Amino acid sequence: MHLTLPIPDYSTVSRRQGALQVRESLAPRSGSCHVVIDATGLRVYGAGEWRVWKHRIGRRRTWRKLHLGVDERTKEVVAVELTASRVHDSQPLPSLLAQIPDPIRQVSGDGAYDTQVYYEAVLQRGARPVFVPRRTAQACSTKDPAGWRAARNRVLQQIAAHGHLRWRSLSGYTRQSVAENTMYRFKRLFGGHLWARGQQTQRVEAVMKCATLNWMTLLGMPQTVRVG
């Protein structure tokens, strides 16, 4: 095209990446959604990798945790958070919910989210919390429990009445597999590591990859047909 355009160097692009605004949501909303949440680890590619390759010493790795909220119906990533490796899986839950402006019908997660703080965070959004109780979980002995205690008691009562496997189906917790499948697709498409060095640029990189994954999801998901 014979155009003279200024091209910034790599370091300039890397610095500007931290302030890049990325649109995550693509599909239009229709009513409330069922959000399934999960977390996985991403390896940070940096000087430590080069040291191992060059000197064959040192096996210490730096990791980041990727926390995703996925719409159970559309399989679209609707909330993204990136934290340090020592942050518990459940801590970014309020931040994930704050990223979803649409009404939420239900939030499903594993036993890491079975705490008072996260029950209350979901109830404040007017949603139904469905978290797998821990093995030592006991129903609240109060006569008329309210708030998060009542919600947790309902989960324990359903499990006692129907069994754990039946409860998973009745409560919709089986849709947790949607989040696990999203994590698998993310790593298969983009790898299990991050290229950016700074934590803010790493978060932008993760959000960009999730937005790209949403575009691919919007184009169409494979349909599994049982044969024989």
N, C-alpha and C positions, 0 to 999 in steps of 0.2 A: 504493500500500500504506500510505500515511500513516505512514511511518517516518522518524524523525529520525536521520540517519546522518552522522557526520563525514566530510567529503571533503577529503583533503589537497590542497595546491596542487601545481602542476607540479614546482616545485623539490624538494619533499619526495619525490614519487614518483621523480624522477630520482636522488636520493641513495640511496633504498632499493633501486633497481634493481640496484645493484652487489652487494648481498648476497642477491639473489633466487636460490633454488635451482630449477633447471629439470631435469626428467627428460627426457633425450634419447632413450633407447632405449624402444621400444614393443613390438616383436614378440618373442615368446619364442624363445629360442635352442634349436637342435637340432643338436648336434655342432659341429665346427669350421667356421670361415668363411673365405672368401677376401676380403681387404680390398684395395680399390683406392684409391689416394691421389692427390690433386691439390690445386692451389692456384690462387687467383684474386685479383684486386684489387678492393677496395671503396672507393669515394670517401667521404670524411668531409665531411658537410655542416656548415659552421660559419661563422665570421666571414669567412673568405676568400671564400666564395660571395657574401655580402652586399656585400663590398667591390667585387667585379667587377661586380655588378648596379648598384650605386649610382654608382660612379665610373668604370666601364669601364676599369679599370687592374688590372694584376696578374693573371697567368695561372697562378700557382703553386697547386698542389693538394696536399692531404694525403690519403694513401692508407693503408689497412690491408690486410694479406694474410689471406685466409681459407683455412685449410688443413682439408680434409675427408678423413675415412676412411669409405668407403662399403662396405657389405656387398654383394658382387657378386650374391648370390642374391636377397635381399629388397629390394635397392636402398634400404636404410635407412641414414641417416647414423649411424654408431656412434662417431665421434670428431670433435671440433671444436677448433680452435685459432685464435686471432686474434693476429697479430703486427704489428710495424711494417713499413713498406714495404721497408726495407733488409735485412730478415732473409731469408736464402736459403730457397728453397722447401723444401729438405730438412731444415733444422735442427729443426723441430718434430716430426719423425718419432718419436723416442723418446717424446715426450709423448703423441702420438696413440695409440701402441701401449699405453701405460700406462692409457689410458682404456677399453680393451677387456678386461674380465675373462674373457671366454670364450676357449676355445682358438682359435688362428689357424692355418689350414692354409697359406695363401700370402699374400704381400704383393706387390702389383704397383705399379710406378711408372715414370716416365719417366727420362731420362738424368740428371736432377738428383740422383737418389738413388744413383748408381753410385759409391759411395765405401766405404771400409773401415768407417767408423763405422756406417753404416746397414745394411750387410750384417750386421755383428755384432749390431746391435740386433734385427734380424729373427730371426737364428739363435738368440739367447738366448730368444726366445719359442717356439722349436721349430717355426718356420714356414719356408717355402721362399721365399727372396727372388727375385723376377723383376723386374729392373731393366734397362732398355735400356742396353747398353754405349755408351760414348762412341765417337766415330769413331776416336780414337787408342788405343782399348783394346787391350792386349796380354795374352796369357795368361801366367800366372806360370811362370817357367822352372824352378822347384824340382821335384825329382824326384817327391816325394810331398807335394804341398801339402795343407794341412789348414785347417779352419775356413772363414773367408770367402773365402780364395783358392781353395779347392776348389770352393765354390759358384759363384764368378764364372767359374772355368775351365769348369765344366759349361755355363754359358750361352754362352760363346764357342765351345765345341766344337759345341754344337747349332746355332748360327748358321752355323759353317763347314760343317757336314755337310748342313744342310737349306736354308740361305738365310735371309735376314732375314724375309721375308714368311711363309714356312712356319713359322719358329720362333715368330712371334707367335701363330699359331693353335695350335701344339702346346703352348706354355707357358701358354696362357690369358691372354696379355697383351692380346689383343683386347678383353677385358672391361674394359680401362681406359676404354673409351667410356662405361661406366656412371657413372664419376666425372665425366666431362666433361658428360654429360647432366644429372647432378644439379646441377652448377654453372649450367648453362643454365636449368634450372627454377627454381633459387634466385633468379637475377637477373630472370627474367621475372615471378615472383610478387611479389618484395619490392623489386625495383629494385637498382641497382648501387651503392647508397650506404648509409651508416649515419647515424642521426639523433642518437644519443647523443654527448656531448662527451668524457667521460672514457674512458680505455682499458679500465678494468674494466667500466664500464657498456656500452661498445661490445661487449665479449666476451659479456656476458649477452644483449644484443640479438641478436647473431649466433646464440647457442645457442637462444634462443627461436624464432627464425625456422627453424632447422634442426628443432626439435621440431615446429613447425607443419607443416613440409614432410614430416616422418615420418608425421604423422597423415593427411595427404593421400595419401601413398604407401600407407599401410595400408588406406585406403578402397578403393583399386583403381587400377591403372595402365592406361592406354590400350593396347589390343591392335592392333597393326599387321597388316593382312592384305594380301597382295599380290594385285592385281587385274590380269588380262590378262597 
